[in-house]
Amino acid sequence: MKHHKLQGEQDLEESMEEARERLCRGLAALTARTGAPERLADEDFAGALMRLMSLVLEREKEINLTAITNPVEFAELHLLDSLAPVALPEFEMSINL
């Protein structure tokens, strides 16, 4: 017997894949900036961020953690936005203090 995914499951899977692609592109763009740590573009780092997102979105079903529940928006508005400062020269200086 062949298992068929429900439309909602397939939509979520596609959204998660699109979120991962956007996250990886965003991390690569951050890494391309002078002073940003190269480890941002590491696949393991992207995977860890995706796991974090999955955990938050799963827990969101039980308690209100965020209004952003679309995986693509979560990747852009929570993950990438929170990492944007690492490409600033001030961030590099603060690490070396």
C-alpha positions in Angstrom: 0.0 0.0 0.0 1.4 3.4 -1.1 1.4 6.2 1.5 0.1 9.5 0.1 0.9 12.8 1.9 -1.9 15.0 2.8 -1.9 18.4 1.1 -1.0 20.2 4.3 2.0 17.9 4.9 3.2 18.4 1.4 2.8 22.2 1.6 4.7 22.3 4.9 7.5 20.1 3.5 7.8 22.4 0.5 7.8 25.5 2.7 10.5 24.0 4.9 12.6 23.3 1.8 12.1 26.8 0.5 13.0 28.1 3.9 16.2 26.1 3.9 17.1 27.4 0.5 16.5 31.0 1.5 18.4 30.5 4.7 21.4 29.1 2.9 21.4 31.9 0.4 21.1 34.5 3.2 23.9 32.9 5.1 26.1 32.8 2.0 25.4 36.5 1.5 26.3 37.3 5.1 29.5 35.3 4.8 30.5 37.2 1.6 30.6 40.4 3.6 34.0 41.4 4.9 34.5 40.3 8.5 31.7 37.8 8.7 32.6 34.4 10.1 32.9 31.8 7.3 31.2 29.2 9.5 27.9 31.0 8.8 27.8 29.3 5.4 28.5 25.8 6.8 25.8 23.2 6.1 25.8 22.0 9.7 25.1 25.5 10.9 22.2 25.8 8.5 20.9 22.4 9.6 21.1 23.5 13.3 19.1 26.6 12.5 16.5 24.6 10.7 16.2 22.2 13.7 15.8 25.3 15.9 13.0 26.6 13.6 11.3 23.2 13.6 11.4 23.0 17.4 10.0 26.5 17.8 7.2 26.0 15.2 6.3 22.6 16.8 6.1 24.2 20.3 4.1 27.1 18.8 1.2 24.7 18.5 1.0 24.5 22.3 2.0 27.9 23.4 2.3 31.3 21.7 6.0 31.9 21.0 5.8 33.9 17.8 3.3 35.3 15.3 5.5 34.2 12.4 4.6 30.6 11.7 5.4 30.4 8.0 8.8 28.6 7.7 10.1 31.0 4.9 9.1 34.1 6.9 10.6 32.5 10.0 13.9 31.9 8.3 14.1 35.5 7.0 12.6 37.5 9.8 13.9 35.5 12.8 17.0 33.7 11.8 18.6 35.8 9.1 17.6 39.1 10.7 19.1 38.1 14.0 22.4 37.1 12.3 22.7 40.3 10.2 24.9 42.2 12.7 27.7 39.6 12.5 28.7 41.1 9.1 29.2 44.6 10.7 32.7 45.8 11.6 31.5 46.6 15.1 30.7 43.0 15.7 34.2 41.9 14.7 35.7 44.5 17.0 33.5 43.4 19.9 34.7 39.8 19.5 38.3 40.9 19.8 37.8 42.9 23.0 
